[in-house]
Amino acid sequence: MDFQTKIATLKQYESECYQVCYYLARNDKTACKAAEEAMVTLFTSEDFWTADELKRRKAVQRAAMGSCMKLLKHEEIAV
């Protein structure tokens, strides 16, 4: 799959990813950063690109939760 196709596919999941991050973070700045990190993770995941729609949605949720929790933990330590 070429770069442009991957980007177009990821755009389909961008809003859902951000929503998960915002639900957890309750902060736009953290949610944006977490969603961006999750999208990068998904872009580089071979499993994501070979998965069906349901597995991709679950992967988006897992990546969003993982990146958000990592950022929140880092913010908590910094405070």
Buried (B, 14 or more C-beta within 10 A) or exposed (E): EEEEEBEEBBEEBBEBBBBBBBEBBEBEEBBBBBBBBBBEBBBEBEEBBEBEEEEBBEBBBBBBBBBBBEBBEEEEEEE
